[in-house]
Every structure is written in structure tokens, then in C-alpha cells.
């Protein structure tokens, strides 16, 4: 997956408004869930996208 863009729509993560919806420490680093503008939820570990849900389009 592209670390700096949403894998569903390609939107740059640096341009997403707001901050992580939820964040917690895990053994690999800091896990965050962020909502993209396309509606997809992104899972990031230390800022790197590791998963995404399907958008609600």
C-alpha cells in the first residue's frame, strides 16, 4: 500500500483534516484509525497505512 495516500481514492494523507479518531500503543508502534474524505477508514501504524475499509460510495 502507498504509505502517504489513501489506497481507495489516492487522497494524500497529509491533507486529511483533523487527527486520528482513535489511537493506541501496540507492539509495532502507535495504531491510529483515521477517516478519509472518501469515507474509507484507514488503519495506520506509525503513520504507515496497513489497512483500509471499503468506501461508502
C-alpha distance matrix in Angstrom:
0.0 3.8 6.0 8.9 8.4 8.6 6.4 10.0 12.1 10.5 12.9 12.8 12.6 15.6 17.6 17.4 20.9 22.1 20.5 18.9 20.8 21.0 20.4 21.5 21.6 20.1 20.6 17.2 17.9 17.9 16.2 16.0 15.7 15.6 16.5 15.0 17.7 16.6 17.6 14.3 14.2 11.3 11.5 11.0 12.6 14.3 12.3 8.8 6.8 7.2 8.1 9.7 13.0 14.3 16.0 19.8 20.7
3.8 0.0 3.8 5.7 5.7 7.4 6.5 10.3 11.2 8.6 10.6 9.8 10.1 12.8 14.8 15.2 18.9 20.4 19.2 18.3 20.6 21.2 20.5 22.1 22.3 21.4 22.0 18.4 18.4 18.2 16.9 16.3 16.2 15.3 16.2 14.2 16.5 16.0 17.5 14.8 14.9 11.9 12.6 11.4 13.1 13.9 11.2 8.3 7.3 9.2 10.5 11.4 14.8 15.9 16.8 20.5 21.1
6.0 3.8 0.0 3.8 5.9 8.1 8.6 12.3 13.1 10.5 11.2 9.4 8.5 10.6 13.4 13.8 17.2 18.1 16.5 15.6 18.3 18.7 17.6 19.1 19.2 18.6 19.3 15.7 15.2 14.9 14.0 13.5 14.1 13.5 15.1 13.7 16.4 16.7 17.8 15.1 14.4 10.9 10.9 8.8 10.1 10.3 7.6 4.9 5.3 8.2 10.3 11.7 15.4 17.2 17.9 21.5 22.5
8.9 5.7 3.8 0.0 3.8 7.1 9.1 12.1 11.8 8.8 8.5 5.9 5.5 7.3 9.9 10.9 14.4 15.9 14.9 14.8 17.7 18.8 18.1 20.1 20.7 20.7 21.9 18.4 17.2 16.2 15.5 14.2 14.5 12.9 14.1 12.1 14.3 15.2 16.8 14.8 14.5 11.4 12.3 10.3 12.2 11.7 8.2 7.2 7.6 11.1 12.6 13.0 16.3 17.7 17.6 21.0 21.7
8.4 5.7 5.9 3.8 0.0 3.8 6.1 8.6 8.0 5.1 5.3 4.4 5.2 8.2 9.5 9.9 13.7 15.7 15.3 15.1 17.4 19.0 19.0 21.3 22.4 22.3 23.8 20.5 19.5 18.2 16.7 14.9 14.2 12.1 12.3 9.7 11.5 11.8 13.8 11.9 12.5 10.0 12.0 11.2 13.9 14.3 10.7 9.4 8.1 11.4 11.6 11.1 13.9 14.7 14.3 17.7 18.1
8.6 7.4 8.1 7.1 3.8 0.0 3.8 5.5 5.7 4.7 5.2 6.5 6.5 10.2 10.7 9.8 13.4 15.3 14.9 14.2 15.8 17.5 18.1 20.5 22.0 21.8 23.6 20.7 19.9 18.3 16.1 13.9 12.4 10.3 9.8 7.1 9.2 8.8 10.4 8.3 9.3 7.5 10.2 10.6 14.0 15.2 11.8 10.5 7.9 10.5 9.5 8.0 10.4 11.0 10.6 14.0 14.7
6.4 6.5 8.6 9.1 6.1 3.8 0.0 3.8 6.0 5.7 8.2 9.8 10.1 13.8 14.4 13.7 17.1 18.9 18.3 17.0 18.3 19.6 20.0 22.1 23.3 22.5 23.9 20.9 20.8 19.7 17.3 15.8 14.1 12.8 12.3 10.0 12.1 10.5 11.9 9.2 10.4 8.7 11.0 11.8 14.9 16.7 13.8 11.4 8.3 9.7 8.4 7.1 9.5 9.8 10.4 14.1 14.6
10.0 10.3 12.3 12.1 8.6 5.5 3.8 0.0 3.8 6.1 8.3 11.1 11.8 15.4 15.2 14.0 17.1 19.1 19.0 17.9 18.6 20.3 21.4 23.7 25.4 24.8 26.5 23.8 23.7 22.1 19.3 17.4 15.0 13.3 11.7 9.2 10.4 7.8 9.4 7.3 9.8 9.6 12.6 14.2 17.6 19.6 16.7 14.7 11.4 12.6 10.2 7.6 8.4 7.3 7.2 10.8 10.9
12.1 11.2 13.1 11.8 8.0 5.7 6.0 3.8 0.0 3.8 5.6 9.1 10.8 14.0 13.0 12.4 15.5 18.2 18.7 18.4 19.3 21.5 22.8 25.5 27.3 27.0 28.9 26.0 25.5 23.7 21.2 18.9 16.6 14.1 12.2 8.8 8.8 6.6 9.6 8.8 11.7 11.5 14.9 16.0 19.5 20.8 17.5 16.1 13.2 15.2 13.4 10.8 11.5 10.2 8.7 11.7 11.0
10.5 8.6 10.5 8.8 5.1 4.7 5.7 6.1 3.8 0.0 3.8 6.3 8.7 11.6 11.2 11.5 15.1 17.8 18.2 18.2 19.8 21.8 22.5 25.1 26.6 26.4 28.0 24.8 24.1 22.6 20.7 18.5 16.9 14.4 13.3 9.8 10.3 9.4 12.3 11.2 13.2 12.0 14.9 15.2 18.3 19.1 15.6 14.1 12.0 14.5 13.7 12.0 13.7 13.2 12.1 15.3 14.7
12.9 10.6 11.2 8.5 5.3 5.2 8.2 8.3 5.6 3.8 0.0 3.8 6.2 8.8 7.6 8.0 11.5 14.4 15.3 15.8 17.6 20.0 20.9 23.9 25.6 25.9 27.9 24.9 23.6 21.6 19.9 17.2 15.7 12.6 11.4 7.8 7.8 8.3 11.2 10.9 12.6 11.6 14.7 14.7 17.9 18.3 14.6 14.1 12.4 15.5 14.7 12.8 14.5 14.3 12.6 15.3 15.0
12.8 9.8 9.4 5.9 4.4 6.5 9.8 11.1 9.1 6.3 3.8 0.0 3.8 5.5 5.6 7.1 10.8 13.4 13.9 14.8 17.3 19.5 19.8 22.6 24.0 24.5 26.3 23.2 21.6 19.8 18.6 16.2 15.5 12.6 12.4 9.4 10.1 11.5 14.0 13.2 14.0 12.2 14.6 13.6 16.3 16.0 12.2 12.2 11.5 15.1 15.2 14.2 16.5 17.1 15.7 18.5 18.6
12.6 10.1 8.5 5.5 5.2 6.5 10.1 11.8 10.8 8.7 6.2 3.8 0.0 3.8 5.3 5.4 9.0 10.7 10.5 11.1 13.9 15.8 16.0 18.9 20.3 21.1 23.1 20.2 18.3 16.2 15.1 12.5 12.1 9.3 10.0 7.9 9.8 11.7 13.2 12.1 11.9 9.7 11.7 10.5 13.2 12.8 9.1 9.8 9.3 13.0 13.4 12.6 15.1 16.5 15.4 18.2 19.1
15.6 12.8 10.6 7.3 8.2 10.2 13.8 15.4 14.0 11.6 8.8 5.5 3.8 0.0 3.8 5.7 8.4 10.1 10.2 11.9 15.1 17.1 17.0 19.9 21.2 22.5 24.4 21.5 19.2 17.0 16.6 14.1 14.3 11.6 12.5 10.8 12.0 14.6 16.1 15.5 15.1 13.0 14.6 12.8 14.8 13.5 9.9 11.6 12.2 16.0 16.8 16.3 18.8 20.2 18.9 21.4 22.2
17.6 14.8 13.4 9.9 9.5 10.7 14.4 15.2 13.0 11.2 7.6 5.6 5.3 3.8 0.0 3.8 6.3 9.2 10.7 12.9 15.4 18.1 18.7 22.0 23.8 25.2 27.4 24.7 22.4 19.9 19.1 16.1 15.5 12.1 12.0 9.7 9.8 12.7 14.6 14.9 15.2 14.0 16.3 15.2 17.8 16.9 13.3 14.7 14.6 18.3 18.4 17.1 19.0 19.8 17.8 19.9 20.3
17.4 15.2 13.8 10.9 9.9 9.8 13.7 14.0 12.4 11.5 8.0 7.1 5.4 5.7 3.8 0.0 3.8 6.6 8.0 9.9 12.0 14.9 16.0 19.5 21.8 23.2 25.8 23.4 21.1 18.2 16.9 13.6 12.4 8.8 8.4 6.7 7.2 10.5 11.6 12.0 12.0 11.3 13.8 13.4 16.4 16.0 12.6 14.2 13.5 16.8 16.5 14.8 16.3 17.4 15.3 17.2 18.1
20.9 18.9 17.2 14.4 13.7 13.4 17.1 17.1 15.5 15.1 11.5 10.8 9.0 8.4 6.3 3.8 0.0 3.8 6.8 9.6 11.1 14.5 16.0 19.7 22.3 24.2 27.1 25.1 22.4 19.2 18.1 14.5 13.4 9.8 9.3 8.7 8.6 12.4 12.8 13.9 13.6 13.6 15.8 15.6 18.3 17.8 14.8 17.0 16.4 19.6 19.1 17.4 18.4 19.5 17.2 18.4 19.5
22.1 20.4 18.1 15.9 15.7 15.3 18.9 19.1 18.2 17.8 14.4 13.4 10.7 10.1 9.2 6.6 3.8 0.0 3.8 7.0 8.6 11.7 13.2 16.9 19.6 22.0 25.1 23.5 20.6 17.1 16.1 12.6 11.9 9.0 9.5 10.4 11.2 14.7 14.3 15.0 13.8 13.7 15.2 14.8 17.2 16.5 14.2 16.9 16.6 19.5 19.3 17.9 19.0 20.6 18.7 19.8 21.5
20.5 19.2 16.5 14.9 15.3 14.9 18.3 19.0 18.7 18.2 15.3 13.9 10.5 10.2 10.7 8.0 6.8 3.8 0.0 3.8 6.4 8.8 9.7 13.3 15.9 18.3 21.4 19.9 16.9 13.4 12.6 9.2 9.3 7.3 9.2 10.8 12.8 15.9 15.0 14.9 12.8 12.0 12.7 12.0 13.9 13.3 11.4 14.4 14.5 17.1 17.2 16.5 17.9 20.2 19.0 20.4 22.5
18.9 18.3 15.6 14.8 15.1 14.2 17.0 17.9 18.4 18.2 15.8 14.8 11.1 11.9 12.9 9.9 9.6 7.0 3.8 0.0 3.8 5.4 6.4 10.2 13.1 15.2 18.5 17.2 14.5 10.8 9.4 5.8 5.8 4.9 7.9 10.4 13.2 15.6 14.1 13.3 10.5 9.6 9.7 9.4 11.4 11.5 10.3 12.8 12.5 14.5 14.5 14.0 15.5 18.2 17.5 19.1 21.7
20.8 20.6 18.3 17.7 17.4 15.8 18.3 18.6 19.3 19.8 17.6 17.3 13.9 15.1 15.4 12.0 11.1 8.6 6.4 3.8 0.0 3.8 6.9 10.5 14.0 16.0 19.6 18.9 16.5 12.8 10.7 7.2 5.7 5.6 7.5 10.9 13.4 15.5 13.2 12.7 9.8 10.2 10.4 11.4 13.5 14.4 13.5 15.6 14.5 15.9 15.2 14.2 14.8 17.4 16.7 17.6 20.6
21.0 21.2 18.7 18.8 19.0 17.5 19.6 20.3 21.5 21.8 20.0 19.5 15.8 17.1 18.1 14.9 14.5 11.7 8.8 5.4 3.8 0.0 3.8 7.0 10.7 12.7 16.4 16.2 14.0 10.3 8.2 5.7 5.5 7.5 10.2 13.7 16.6 18.4 15.9 14.7 11.2 11.0 9.9 10.7 12.0 13.1 13.2 15.2 14.5 15.2 14.8 14.7 15.5 18.6 18.7 19.8 23.0
20.4 20.5 17.6 18.1 19.0 18.1 20.0 21.4 22.8 22.5 20.9 19.8 16.0 17.0 18.7 16.0 16.0 13.2 9.7 6.4 6.9 3.8 0.0 3.8 7.2 9.6 13.2 13.0 10.5 6.8 5.6 4.4 6.6 9.1 12.6 15.6 18.8 20.6 18.5 16.8 13.2 11.9 9.8 9.4 9.5 10.3 11.2 13.5 13.6 14.2 14.8 15.5 17.1 20.5 20.9 22.5 25.6
21.5 22.1 19.1 20.1 21.3 20.5 22.1 23.7 25.5 25.1 23.9 22.6 18.9 19.9 22.0 19.5 19.7 16.9 13.3 10.2 10.5 7.0 3.8 0.0 3.8 6.5 10.1 10.8 8.6 5.7 5.3 6.7 9.4 12.4 15.9 18.8 22.3 23.7 21.6 19.5 15.8 14.3 11.4 10.7 9.6 10.5 12.6 14.5 14.9 14.8 15.8 17.2 18.9 22.5 23.5 25.2 28.4
21.6 22.3 19.2 20.7 22.4 22.0 23.3 25.4 27.3 26.6 25.6 24.0 20.3 21.2 23.8 21.8 22.3 19.6 15.9 13.1 14.0 10.7 7.2 3.8 0.0 3.8 6.9 8.1 5.9 4.6 6.1 8.9 12.1 15.2 18.8 21.4 24.9 26.3 24.4 22.0 18.4 16.3 13.0 11.5 9.2 9.7 12.7 14.3 15.5 15.0 16.8 18.9 21.0 24.7 25.9 28.0 31.1
20.1 21.4 18.6 20.7 22.3 21.8 22.5 24.8 27.0 26.4 25.9 24.5 21.1 22.5 25.2 23.2 24.2 22.0 18.3 15.2 16.0 12.7 9.6 6.5 3.8 0.0 3.8 5.5 5.3 5.9 6.4 10.0 12.9 16.2 19.7 22.1 25.8 26.7 24.8 22.0 18.4 16.1 12.4 11.3 8.6 10.1 13.2 13.8 14.7 13.4 15.3 17.9 20.1 23.8 25.6 27.9 31.0
20.6 22.0 19.3 21.9 23.8 23.6 23.9 26.5 28.9 28.0 27.9 26.3 23.1 24.4 27.4 25.8 27.1 25.1 21.4 18.5 19.6 16.4 13.2 10.1 6.9 3.8 0.0 3.8 5.7 8.2 9.4 13.2 16.1 19.3 22.8 24.8 28.6 29.3 27.7 24.6 21.2 18.6 14.8 13.3 10.0 11.2 14.6 14.7 16.0 14.4 16.8 19.9 22.4 26.0 28.1 30.6 33.6
17.2 18.4 15.7 18.4 20.5 20.7 20.9 23.8 26.0 24.8 24.9 23.2 20.2 21.5 24.7 23.4 25.1 23.5 19.9 17.2 18.9 16.2 13.0 10.8 8.1 5.5 3.8 0.0 3.8 7.1 8.2 11.8 14.8 17.6 21.1 22.6 26.4 27.0 25.8 22.7 19.5 16.5 12.8 10.7 7.1 8.2 11.6 11.2 12.9 11.5 14.4 17.7 20.6 24.2 26.1 29.0 31.7
17.9 18.4 15.2 17.2 19.5 19.9 20.8 23.7 25.5 24.1 23.6 21.6 18.3 19.2 22.4 21.1 22.4 20.6 16.9 14.5 16.5 14.0 10.5 8.6 5.9 5.3 5.7 3.8 0.0 3.8 6.5 9.8 13.3 15.8 19.5 21.1 24.8 25.9 24.8 22.0 18.7 15.7 12.3 9.6 6.0 5.8 9.5 10.4 12.5 12.2 15.0 17.9 20.8 24.3 25.8 28.5 31.2
17.9 18.2 14.9 16.2 18.2 18.3 19.7 22.1 23.7 22.6 21.6 19.8 16.2 17.0 19.9 18.2 19.2 17.1 13.4 10.8 12.8 10.3 6.8 5.7 4.6 5.9 8.2 7.1 3.8 0.0 3.8 6.5 10.2 12.6 16.4 18.4 21.9 23.4 22.1 19.6 16.2 13.5 10.4 7.9 5.4 5.2 8.2 10.0 11.7 11.9 14.2 16.3 19.0 22.6 23.6 26.1 28.8
16.2 16.9 14.0 15.5 16.7 16.1 17.3 19.3 21.2 20.7 19.9 18.6 15.1 16.6 19.1 16.9 18.1 16.1 12.6 9.4 10.7 8.2 5.6 5.3 6.1 6.4 9.4 8.2 6.5 3.8 0.0 3.8 7.0 10.0 13.6 15.8 19.5 20.6 19.0 16.3 12.8 10.3 7.0 5.7 4.5 6.6 8.3 9.4 9.8 9.6 11.1 13.0 15.4 19.0 20.2 22.6 25.5
16.0 16.3 13.5 14.2 14.9 13.9 15.8 17.4 18.9 18.5 17.2 16.2 12.5 14.1 16.1 13.6 14.5 12.6 9.2 5.8 7.2 5.7 4.4 6.7 8.9 10.0 13.2 11.8 9.8 6.5 3.8 0.0 3.8 6.4 10.1 12.5 16.1 17.5 15.8 13.6 10.1 8.0 5.8 5.2 6.4 7.9 8.0 9.6 9.3 10.1 10.8 11.6 13.7 17.1 17.7 19.9 22.8
15.7 16.2 14.1 14.5 14.2 12.4 14.1 15.0 16.6 16.9 15.7 15.5 12.1 14.3 15.5 12.4 13.4 11.9 9.3 5.8 5.7 5.5 6.6 9.4 12.1 12.9 16.1 14.8 13.3 10.2 7.0 3.8 0.0 3.8 6.9 9.8 13.3 14.4 12.3 10.2 6.6 5.6 4.7 6.4 9.1 11.1 10.2 11.2 9.5 10.3 9.6 9.3 10.7 13.9 14.3 16.2 19.2
15.6 15.3 13.5 12.9 12.1 10.3 12.8 13.3 14.1 14.4 12.6 12.6 9.3 11.6 12.1 8.8 9.8 9.0 7.3 4.9 5.6 7.5 9.1 12.4 15.2 16.2 19.3 17.6 15.8 12.6 10.0 6.4 3.8 0.0 3.8 6.4 9.8 11.5 9.9 8.5 5.7 5.1 6.6 7.8 11.1 12.4 10.4 11.6 9.8 11.7 10.7 9.5 10.7 13.3 12.7 14.6 17.2
16.5 16.2 15.1 14.1 12.3 9.8 12.3 11.7 12.2 13.3 11.4 12.4 10.0 12.5 12.0 8.4 9.3 9.5 9.2 7.9 7.5 10.2 12.6 15.9 18.8 19.7 22.8 21.1 19.5 16.4 13.6 10.1 6.9 3.8 0.0 3.8 6.7 8.2 6.3 5.9 4.6 6.1 9.0 10.9 14.5 15.9 13.5 14.3 11.9 13.8 11.9 9.5 9.7 11.4 9.9 11.4 13.8
15.0 14.2 13.7 12.1 9.7 7.1 10.0 9.2 8.8 9.8 7.8 9.4 7.9 10.8 9.7 6.7 8.7 10.4 10.8 10.4 10.9 13.7 15.6 18.8 21.4 22.1 24.8 22.6 21.1 18.4 15.8 12.5 9.8 6.4 3.8 0.0 3.8 5.3 5.4 5.4 6.2 7.0 10.5 12.0 15.7 16.9 13.8 14.1 11.7 14.0 12.3 9.5 10.1 10.8 8.8 10.8 12.3
17.7 16.5 16.4 14.3 11.5 9.2 12.1 10.4 8.8 10.3 7.8 10.1 9.8 12.0 9.8 7.2 8.6 11.2 12.8 13.2 13.4 16.6 18.8 22.3 24.9 25.8 28.6 26.4 24.8 21.9 19.5 16.1 13.3 9.8 6.7 3.8 0.0 3.8 5.4 7.4 9.4 10.7 14.3 15.7 19.4 20.3 17.1 17.5 15.1 17.6 15.7 12.7 12.6 12.4 9.3 10.5 11.0
16.6 16.0 16.7 15.2 11.8 8.8 10.5 7.8 6.6 9.4 8.3 11.5 11.7 14.6 12.7 10.5 12.4 14.7 15.9 15.6 15.5 18.4 20.6 23.7 26.3 26.7 29.3 27.0 25.9 23.4 20.6 17.5 14.4 11.5 8.2 5.3 3.8 0.0 3.8 5.7 9.0 10.7 14.5 16.4 20.2 21.7 18.5 18.2 15.3 17.2 14.7 11.3 10.6 9.4 6.1 7.5 7.6
17.6 17.5 17.8 16.8 13.8 10.4 11.9 9.4 9.6 12.3 11.2 14.0 13.2 16.1 14.6 11.6 12.8 14.3 15.0 14.1 13.2 15.9 18.5 21.6 24.4 24.8 27.7 25.8 24.8 22.1 19.0 15.8 12.3 9.9 6.3 5.4 5.4 3.8 0.0 3.8 6.6 9.5 13.0 15.6 19.3 21.2 18.5 18.3 15.2 16.6 13.8 10.2 8.7 8.0 4.9 5.6 7.5
14.3 14.8 15.1 14.8 11.9 8.3 9.2 7.3 8.8 11.2 10.9 13.2 12.1 15.5 14.9 12.0 13.9 15.0 14.9 13.3 12.7 14.7 16.8 19.5 22.0 22.0 24.6 22.7 22.0 19.6 16.3 13.6 10.2 8.5 5.9 5.4 7.4 5.7 3.8 0.0 3.8 6.3 9.9 12.6 16.4 18.6 16.1 15.4 12.0 13.0 10.0 6.4 5.3 5.6 4.3 6.9 9.3
14.2 14.9 14.4 14.5 12.5 9.3 10.4 9.8 11.7 13.2 12.6 14.0 11.9 15.1 15.2 12.0 13.6 13.8 12.8 10.5 9.8 11.2 13.2 15.8 18.4 18.4 21.2 19.5 18.7 16.2 12.8 10.1 6.6 5.7 4.6 6.2 9.4 9.0 6.6 3.8 0.0 3.8 6.7 9.8 13.4 15.8 13.9 13.5 10.3 11.1 8.3 5.5 5.3 7.8 7.7 9.9 12.8
11.3 11.9 10.9 11.4 10.0 7.5 8.7 9.6 11.5 12.0 11.6 12.2 9.7 13.0 14.0 11.3 13.6 13.7 12.0 9.6 10.2 11.0 11.9 14.3 16.3 16.1 18.6 16.5 15.7 13.5 10.3 8.0 5.6 5.1 6.1 7.0 10.7 10.7 9.5 6.3 3.8 0.0 3.8 6.3 10.0 12.4 10.3 9.7 6.6 7.7 5.9 4.5 6.7 9.6 10.2 13.1 15.5
11.5 12.6 10.9 12.3 12.0 10.2 11.0 12.6 14.9 14.9 14.7 14.6 11.7 14.6 16.3 13.8 15.8 15.2 12.7 9.7 10.4 9.9 9.8 11.4 13.0 12.4 14.8 12.8 12.3 10.4 7.0 5.8 4.7 6.6 9.0 10.5 14.3 14.5 13.0 9.9 6.7 3.8 0.0 3.8 6.9 10.0 9.0 8.3 5.8 5.7 5.1 6.1 8.7 12.2 13.5 16.3 19.0
11.0 11.4 8.8 10.3 11.2 10.6 11.8 14.2 16.0 15.2 14.7 13.6 10.5 12.8 15.2 13.4 15.6 14.8 12.0 9.4 11.4 10.7 9.4 10.7 11.5 11.3 13.3 10.7 9.6 7.9 5.7 5.2 6.4 7.8 10.9 12.0 15.7 16.4 15.6 12.6 9.8 6.3 3.8 0.0 3.8 6.3 5.3 5.0 4.3 5.5 7.2 9.0 12.2 15.4 16.4 19.4 21.8
12.6 13.1 10.1 12.2 13.9 14.0 14.9 17.6 19.5 18.3 17.9 16.3 13.2 14.8 17.8 16.4 18.3 17.2 13.9 11.4 13.5 12.0 9.5 9.6 9.2 8.6 10.0 7.1 6.0 5.4 4.5 6.4 9.1 11.1 14.5 15.7 19.4 20.2 19.3 16.4 13.4 10.0 6.9 3.8 0.0 3.8 5.4 5.3 6.6 6.8 9.6 12.2 15.4 18.8 20.1 23.0 25.5
14.3 13.9 10.3 11.7 14.3 15.2 16.7 19.6 20.8 19.1 18.3 16.0 12.8 13.5 16.9 16.0 17.8 16.5 13.3 11.5 14.4 13.1 10.3 10.5 9.7 10.1 11.2 8.2 5.8 5.2 6.6 7.9 11.1 12.4 15.9 16.9 20.3 21.7 21.2 18.6 15.8 12.4 10.0 6.3 3.8 0.0 3.8 5.7 8.6 9.9 12.8 15.1 18.4 21.6 22.5 25.5 27.7
12.3 11.2 7.6 8.2 10.7 11.8 13.8 16.7 17.5 15.6 14.6 12.2 9.1 9.9 13.3 12.6 14.8 14.2 11.4 10.3 13.5 13.2 11.2 12.6 12.7 13.2 14.6 11.6 9.5 8.2 8.3 8.0 10.2 10.4 13.5 13.8 17.1 18.5 18.5 16.1 13.9 10.3 9.0 5.3 5.4 3.8 0.0 3.8 6.5 9.2 11.7 13.3 16.7 19.5 20.0 23.0 24.9
8.8 8.3 4.9 7.2 9.4 10.5 11.4 14.7 16.1 14.1 14.1 12.2 9.8 11.6 14.7 14.2 17.0 16.9 14.4 12.8 15.6 15.2 13.5 14.5 14.3 13.8 14.7 11.2 10.4 10.0 9.4 9.6 11.2 11.6 14.3 14.1 17.5 18.2 18.3 15.4 13.5 9.7 8.3 5.0 5.3 5.7 3.8 0.0 3.8 6.2 9.3 11.5 15.2 17.9 18.9 22.2 24.0
6.8 7.3 5.3 7.6 8.1 7.9 8.3 11.4 13.2 12.0 12.4 11.5 9.3 12.2 14.6 13.5 16.4 16.6 14.5 12.5 14.5 14.5 13.6 14.9 15.5 14.7 16.0 12.9 12.5 11.7 9.8 9.3 9.5 9.8 11.9 11.7 15.1 15.3 15.2 12.0 10.3 6.6 5.8 4.3 6.6 8.6 6.5 3.8 0.0 3.8 5.8 7.7 11.4 14.1 15.3 18.7 20.5
7.2 9.2 8.2 11.1 11.4 10.5 9.7 12.6 15.2 14.5 15.5 15.1 13.0 16.0 18.3 16.8 19.6 19.5 17.1 14.5 15.9 15.2 14.2 14.8 15.0 13.4 14.4 11.5 12.2 11.9 9.6 10.1 10.3 11.7 13.8 14.0 17.6 17.2 16.6 13.0 11.1 7.7 5.7 5.5 6.8 9.9 9.2 6.2 3.8 0.0 3.8 7.3 10.8 13.8 15.8 19.2 21.3
8.1 10.5 10.3 12.6 11.6 9.5 8.4 10.2 13.4 13.7 14.7 15.2 13.4 16.8 18.4 16.5 19.1 19.3 17.2 14.5 15.2 14.8 14.8 15.8 16.8 15.3 16.8 14.4 15.0 14.2 11.1 10.8 9.6 10.7 11.9 12.3 15.7 14.7 13.8 10.0 8.3 5.9 5.1 7.2 9.6 12.8 11.7 9.3 5.8 3.8 0.0 3.8 7.1 10.1 12.4 15.7 18.0
9.7 11.4 11.7 13.0 11.1 8.0 7.1 7.6 10.8 12.0 12.8 14.2 12.6 16.3 17.1 14.8 17.4 17.9 16.5 14.0 14.2 14.7 15.5 17.2 18.9 17.9 19.9 17.7 17.9 16.3 13.0 11.6 9.3 9.5 9.5 9.5 12.7 11.3 10.2 6.4 5.5 4.5 6.1 9.0 12.2 15.1 13.3 11.5 7.7 7.3 3.8 0.0 3.8 6.7 8.7 12.0 14.3
13.0 14.8 15.4 16.3 13.9 10.4 9.5 8.4 11.5 13.7 14.5 16.5 15.1 18.8 19.0 16.3 18.4 19.0 17.9 15.5 14.8 15.5 17.1 18.9 21.0 20.1 22.4 20.6 20.8 19.0 15.4 13.7 10.7 10.7 9.7 10.1 12.6 10.6 8.7 5.3 5.3 6.7 8.7 12.2 15.4 18.4 16.7 15.2 11.4 10.8 7.1 3.8 0.0 3.7 6.3 9.0 11.7
14.3 15.9 17.2 17.7 14.7 11.0 9.8 7.3 10.2 13.2 14.3 17.1 16.5 20.2 19.8 17.4 19.5 20.6 20.2 18.2 17.4 18.6 20.5 22.5 24.7 23.8 26.0 24.2 24.3 22.6 19.0 17.1 13.9 13.3 11.4 10.8 12.4 9.4 8.0 5.6 7.8 9.6 12.2 15.4 18.8 21.6 19.5 17.9 14.1 13.8 10.1 6.7 3.7 0.0 3.8 6.6 8.6
16.0 16.8 17.9 17.6 14.3 10.6 10.4 7.2 8.7 12.1 12.6 15.7 15.4 18.9 17.8 15.3 17.2 18.7 19.0 17.5 16.7 18.7 20.9 23.5 25.9 25.6 28.1 26.1 25.8 23.6 20.2 17.7 14.3 12.7 9.9 8.8 9.3 6.1 4.9 4.3 7.7 10.2 13.5 16.4 20.1 22.5 20.0 18.9 15.3 15.8 12.4 8.7 6.3 3.8 0.0 3.8 5.6
19.8 20.5 21.5 21.0 17.7 14.0 14.1 10.8 11.7 15.3 15.3 18.5 18.2 21.4 19.9 17.2 18.4 19.8 20.4 19.1 17.6 19.8 22.5 25.2 28.0 27.9 30.6 29.0 28.5 26.1 22.6 19.9 16.2 14.6 11.4 10.8 10.5 7.5 5.6 6.9 9.9 13.1 16.3 19.4 23.0 25.5 23.0 22.2 18.7 19.2 15.7 12.0 9.0 6.6 3.8 0.0 3.8
20.7 21.1 22.5 21.7 18.1 14.7 14.6 10.9 11.0 14.7 15.0 18.6 19.1 22.2 20.3 18.1 19.5 21.5 22.5 21.7 20.6 23.0 25.6 28.4 31.1 31.0 33.6 31.7 31.2 28.8 25.5 22.8 19.2 17.2 13.8 12.3 11.0 7.6 7.5 9.3 12.8 15.5 19.0 21.8 25.5 27.7 24.9 24.0 20.5 21.3 18.0 14.3 11.7 8.6 5.6 3.8 0.0
